[in-house]
Amino acid sequence: MQLKKENMSLNHNEELGTINIKEELEKYLFHWKWFVLGVLISTILAFLYLRYSTPLYSSSTTILIKDNQKSGISKELEAFKDMGIVGGGSANNTDNEIVILKSRKIIGNVVDTLNLMSSYYSQGRIKKTEIFGENNPIQIIFLSQKQNILNSKVDTSLTVRVLSSAKFELKDSNDNFISAHDFDEIINSEFGDFKVKKTENFNFKEQNDIYVNILNRTKVIDNYKLILNVNSVSNNSSVLNLSLRSPSKNKAEFFLNELVKQYNLDAIKDKNIVSQKTKDFIDERLSVIGKDLNSIQDEVKKFKTDNKITGLSSEGELALKTASLNNEKLVNIRTELDIAKAVLKNINKQSNKDETLPQNLGFSEVSISEAIKAYNELVVYKNRLSVNAGIKNPQIKQYQKEINSLKLNLKNSISNLIASLKTQYSQLEKEFHKINYKVSAIPLLERGYIDIARQQEIISGLYSYLLKKKEETAISLAVTVPNAKIIDVAYSSDIPVSPKKKIIYLAALIIGLIIPFVFIYLKNILDTKIHSRKDIEELTDVPFLGDVPHSETKEKIVIGSDARSSTAEAFRLLRTNLDFMMPNSSNDKLGKSIFITSTTSGEGKSFISINLAATLSLSDKKVLLLGMDLRAPKVTEYLGIPERKGITNYITNDKLSLDELKFSIPEIPNLDIISSGVIPPNPAELLLTNKVKELFEIVKKEYDYIIVDTAPVNLVTDTLLVSKYADMFMYVSRANYLDKRMLAVVQNLYSEKKLPNMAIVLNDTDLNRGYGYGYGYGYGYGYGYVEEEKKPWYKKIFSK
């Protein structure tokens, strides 16, 4: 009762389309050997990949981008704060600095400084390894390179073979000799003039080859621009992390350190542009004013000498002192007026280009000095971004818009300042005339001297002012600080970041499992063969009599009195099951006829016929084996005996008796056999004769069991013609051979009752599989039996 409930539950699950997880797993677990092999092969390949691939190491450095507005000025520079040349700097935009750090200009300077266009390699046992810095014994120094080589997209390769501590020879990429030279000798070649120099790491022990790749500069810059990563540690932080991956840790560290150095040099250069512009402007003015000062000093000297005077009277001294105070004001206004005119002239020159303006010139209007400073900062930022960004870049456009607006405001402000200074100068001139009226009362000789001294004082004051500004500018140039502060110098991890061993081995494990899984899955999806009792029961209603496992022996007859193989036991089980299938006859004295057929040839019905007959004969029963497959007789061929007279001859020759046709074999002494005989041209017509009916009437009286080997039902009608003489039909289907779609033939025969008392026997099943999932292991016979070939050990392990 419990078994019935379980079967009902199982059928219910199948109707609902549920998946039996255990059954699905068994499909794959049966092929565990393939999974083990797949994992083993993929692990070996992963090991070889890790062994011979070039590891990449991560190198990084950390810098702080200084924000002068937030950080102020250092204690060392506070002494110059009152001069207006330090402090109050601009705020640095971190995003802009990242773009500048990755610019082709900065990277190009690094490539040129470190000579990264030349790569050096040494040959190992399997692969070449790059050498750099401490490991590099030589260095190629180019004195000049030809333009076609610099612009060439194809890299140039050559080999330097070190012959001794003083000599070497050059070879091309094909190992052809080019020339021999001494170290430090200038070599003229197709790609320029160069020399090979020994580094401090050179230590000659034996001849060895060093492979040199001369790379295109543009490609080298593009490569470093691609692999260089510059990131801010957080959104609101001005700390940047610079990193890159390289097979050479030493080379990567040198590159990052030099990159920071070149960035600082470029920033210092940009900062000094304003101070240098101011210095050049002051030098130009000092040159002009110096000549005027020399001229007036010579005039004073000449006046004193010609008139033989050494000084002035007390009245003259008072008049000169009053004039000096007025002159000091005139000097300041005239100095500022001249500087304002010069700056305005400089601005007007920049109609089509933007250049920095002189700064810290001491304008009385603080707004003008601040505007010039802001203008210079915008120009510097715009010029730095222009290295990488085009004129259509949104940020460049914004900078240009602000520059144009500031330039216009500066023009207006300086023009207004000039007008104001001229007004002040005119008022001071009026006061000068009043003072001059008082001076006119002084004797003529002293009055002339006062006029000359006043001019000297004005020019001397202007010259002194410019000298002061020149010193301030020189200090500004000297105290310019770098843009970036190094927090951590470049360092590299000792563990390679690529390839990652754990990930590679994990991937190898997954791939090793996936490939067999996919293969088995596709094989199962595309497989339309029957493999098990479950396939037959799902597709037909025919009673299942039993299955015969694959025979591993070479014997043609697997059953014997002492046989204990699984195949022999299967035939004994078939013999037992026959008792339940055979109909109860009113006349028990007549023998039972068991017809054996199949859907198509090659399914082993002759094998089943002979061994079933042998099994029945072992139970002390009289058994006859009839070969009724008149079209393709296989019994004698299978037993390895010559063709002889049989059924065909009996039907066509009335003089022949059955006793003349019977024969037996030593392996089965209690079994009589009648072969098919010669192949007739009309087998179907012969089977319709009364001789066939007479044949079965005779043999049923003489034997307990008559085993009839008939023709396949799907190929010819012979079996259907004699089916009326059968007490039961044993329908043989071969596992891993018959297409599932052919079971429709079996079901039709059963449903239409064309074959009486029909039951199925599944041949050539796999003992190694559980119930319902047998996958045949290639039973080696066709329409009969062929000896199984000996298999080597590896085929036995991975046999199907």
Rosetta blueprint (number, residue, H / E / L):
1 M L
2 Q H
3 L H
4 K H
5 K H
6 E H
7 N H
8 M H
9 S H
10 L H
11 N H
12 H H
13 N H
14 E H
15 E H
16 L H
17 G L
18 T L
19 I L
20 N L
21 I H
22 K H
23 E H
24 E H
25 L H
26 E H
27 K H
28 Y H
29 L H
30 F L
31 H L
32 W H
33 K H
34 W H
35 F H
36 V H
37 L H
38 G H
39 V H
40 L H
41 I H
42 S H
43 T H
44 I H
45 L H
46 A H
47 F H
48 L H
49 Y H
50 L H
51 R H
52 Y H
53 S L
54 T L
55 P L
56 L E
57 Y E
58 S E
59 S E
60 S E
61 T E
62 T E
63 I E
64 L E
65 I E
66 K L
67 D L
68 N H
69 Q H
70 K H
71 S H
72 G L
73 I L
74 S L
75 K H
76 E H
77 L H
78 E H
79 A H
80 F H
81 K H
82 D H
83 M H
84 G L
85 I L
86 V L
87 G L
88 G L
89 G L
90 S L
91 A L
92 N L
93 N L
94 T H
95 D H
96 N H
97 E H
98 I H
99 V H
100 I H
101 L H
102 K L
103 S L
104 R H
105 K H
106 I H
107 I H
108 G H
109 N H
110 V H
111 V H
112 D H
113 T H
114 L H
115 N L
116 L L
117 M L
118 S E
119 S E
120 Y E
121 Y E
122 S E
123 Q E
124 G L
125 R L
126 I L
127 K L
128 K E
129 T E
130 E E
131 I E
132 F L
133 G H
134 E H
135 N H
136 N L
137 P L
138 I E
139 Q E
140 I E
141 I E
142 F E
143 L E
144 S E
145 Q E
146 K L
147 Q H
148 N H
149 I H
150 L H
151 N L
152 S L
153 K L
154 V L
155 D L
156 T E
157 S E
158 L E
159 T E
160 V E
161 R E
162 V E
163 L L
164 S L
165 S L
166 A L
167 K E
168 F E
169 E E
170 L E
171 K E
172 D E
173 S L
174 N L
175 D L
176 N L
177 F E
178 I E
179 S E
180 A E
181 H E
182 D E
183 F L
184 D L
185 E L
186 I E
187 I E
188 N E
189 S E
190 E L
191 F L
192 G E
193 D E
194 F E
195 K E
196 V E
197 K E
198 K E
199 T L
200 E L
201 N L
202 F L
203 N L
204 F L
205 K L
206 E L
207 Q L
208 N E
209 D E
210 I E
211 Y E
212 V E
213 N E
214 I E
215 L L
216 N L
217 R H
218 T H
219 K H
220 V H
221 I H
222 D H
223 N H
224 Y H
225 K H
226 L H
227 I H
228 L L
229 N E
230 V E
231 N E
232 S E
233 V L
234 S L
235 N L
236 N L
237 S L
238 S L
239 V E
240 L E
241 N E
242 L E
243 S E
244 L E
245 R E
246 S E
247 P L
248 S L
249 K H
250 N H
251 K H
252 A H
253 E H
254 F H
255 F H
256 L H
257 N H
258 E H
259 L H
260 V H
261 K H
262 Q H
263 Y H
264 N H
265 L H
266 D H
267 A H
268 I H
269 K H
270 D H
271 K H
272 N H
273 I H
274 V H
275 S H
276 Q H
277 K H
278 T H
279 K H
280 D H
281 F H
282 I H
283 D H
284 E H
285 R H
286 L H
287 S H
288 V H
289 I H
290 G H
291 K H
292 D H
293 L H
294 N H
295 S H
296 I H
297 Q H
298 D H
299 E H
300 V H
301 K H
302 K H
303 F H
304 K H
305 T H
306 D H
307 N H
308 K L
309 I L
310 T L
311 G L
312 L L
313 S L
314 S H
315 E H
316 G H
317 E H
318 L H
319 A H
320 L H
321 K H
322 T H
323 A H
324 S H
325 L H
326 N H
327 N H
328 E H
329 K H
330 L H
331 V H
332 N H
333 I H
334 R H
335 T H
336 E H
337 L H
338 D H
339 I H
340 A H
341 K H
342 A H
343 V H
344 L H
345 K H
346 N H
347 I H
348 N H
349 K H
350 Q L
351 S L
352 N L
353 K L
354 D L
355 E L
356 T L
357 L L
358 P L
359 Q L
360 N L
361 L L
362 G L
363 F L
364 S L
365 E L
366 V H
367 S H
368 I H
369 S H
370 E H
371 A H
372 I H
373 K H
374 A H
375 Y H
376 N H
377 E H
378 L H
379 V H
380 V H
381 Y H
382 K H
383 N H
384 R H
385 L H
386 S L
387 V L
388 N L
389 A L
390 G L
391 I L
392 K L
393 N L
394 P H
395 Q H
396 I H
397 K H
398 Q H
399 Y H
400 Q H
401 K H
402 E H
403 I H
404 N H
405 S H
406 L H
407 K H
408 L H
409 N H
410 L H
411 K H
412 N H
413 S H
414 I H
415 S H
416 N H
417 L H
418 I H
419 A H
420 S H
421 L H
422 K H
423 T H
424 Q H
425 Y H
426 S H
427 Q H
428 L H
429 E H
430 K H
431 E H
432 F H
433 H H
434 K H
435 I H
436 N H
437 Y H
438 K H
439 V H
440 S L
441 A L
442 I L
443 P L
444 L H
445 L H
446 E H
447 R H
448 G H
449 Y H
450 I H
451 D H
452 I H
453 A H
454 R H
455 Q H
456 Q H
457 E H
458 I H
459 I H
460 S H
461 G H
462 L H
463 Y H
464 S H
465 Y H
466 L H
467 L H
468 K H
469 K H
470 K H
471 E H
472 E H
473 T H
474 A H
475 I H
476 S H
477 L H
478 A H
479 V L
480 T L
481 V L
482 P L
483 N L
484 A E
485 K E
486 I E
487 I E
488 D E
489 V E
490 A E
491 Y E
492 S E
493 S L
494 D L
495 I L
496 P L
497 V L
498 S E
499 P L
500 K L
501 K H
502 K H
503 I H
504 I H
505 Y H
506 L H
507 A H
508 A H
509 L H
510 I H
511 I H
512 G H
513 L H
514 I H
515 I H
516 P H
517 F H
518 V H
519 F H
520 I H
521 Y H
522 L H
523 K H
524 N H
525 I H
526 L H
527 D L
528 T L
529 K E
530 I L
531 H L
532 S L
533 R H
534 K H
535 D H
536 I H
537 E H
538 E H
539 L H
540 T L
541 D L
542 V L
543 P L
544 F E
545 L E
546 G E
547 D E
548 V E
549 P E
550 H L
551 S L
552 E L
553 T L
554 K L
555 E L
556 K L
557 I L
558 V L
559 I L
560 G L
561 S L
562 D L
563 A L
564 R L
565 S L
566 S H
567 T H
568 A H
569 E H
570 A H
571 F H
572 R H
573 L H
574 L H
575 R H
576 T H
577 N H
578 L H
579 D H
580 F H
581 M H
582 M L
583 P L
584 N L
585 S L
586 S L
587 N L
588 D L
589 K L
590 L L
591 G L
592 K E
593 S E
594 I E
595 F E
596 I E
597 T E
598 S E
599 T L
600 T L
601 S L
602 G L
603 E L
604 G L
605 K H
606 S H
607 F H
608 I H
609 S H
610 I H
611 N H
612 L H
613 A H
614 A H
615 T H
616 L H
617 S H
618 L L
619 S L
620 D L
621 K L
622 K L
623 V E
624 L E
625 L E
626 L E
627 G E
628 M L
629 D L
630 L L
631 R L
632 A L
633 P L
634 K L
635 V H
636 T H
637 E H
638 Y H
639 L H
640 G L
641 I L
642 P L
643 E L
644 R L
645 K L
646 G L
647 I H
648 T H
649 N H
650 Y H
651 I H
652 T H
653 N L
654 D L
655 K L
656 L L
657 S L
658 L H
659 D H
660 E H
661 L H
662 K L
663 F E
664 S E
665 I E
666 P L
667 E L
668 I E
669 P E
670 N E
671 L E
672 D E
673 I E
674 I E
675 S L
676 S L
677 G L
678 V L
679 I L
680 P L
681 P L
682 N L
683 P H
684 A H
685 E H
686 L H
687 L H
688 L L
689 T L
690 N H
691 K H
692 V H
693 K H
694 E H
695 L H
696 F H
697 E H
698 I H
699 V H
700 K H
701 K H
702 E H
703 Y L
704 D L
705 Y E
706 I E
707 I E
708 V E
709 D E
710 T L
711 A L
712 P L
713 V L
714 N L
715 L L
716 V L
717 T L
718 D H
719 T H
720 L H
721 L H
722 V H
723 S H
724 K H
725 Y H
726 A L
727 D L
728 M E
729 F E
730 M E
731 Y E
732 V E
733 S E
734 R E
735 A L
736 N L
737 Y L
738 L L
739 D E
740 K H
741 R H
742 M H
743 L H
744 A H
745 V H
746 V H
747 Q H
748 N H
749 L H
750 Y H
751 S H
752 E L
753 K L
754 K L
755 L L
756 P L
757 N L
758 M E
759 A E
760 I E
761 V E
762 L E
763 N E
764 D E
765 T E
766 D L
767 L L
768 N L
769 R L
770 G L
771 Y L
772 G L
773 Y L
774 G L
775 Y L
776 G L
777 Y L
778 G L
779 Y L
780 G L
781 Y L
782 G L
783 Y L
784 G L
785 Y L
786 V L
787 E L
788 E L
789 E L
790 K L
791 K L
792 P L
793 W H
794 Y H
795 K H
796 K H
797 I H
798 F L
799 S L
800 K L
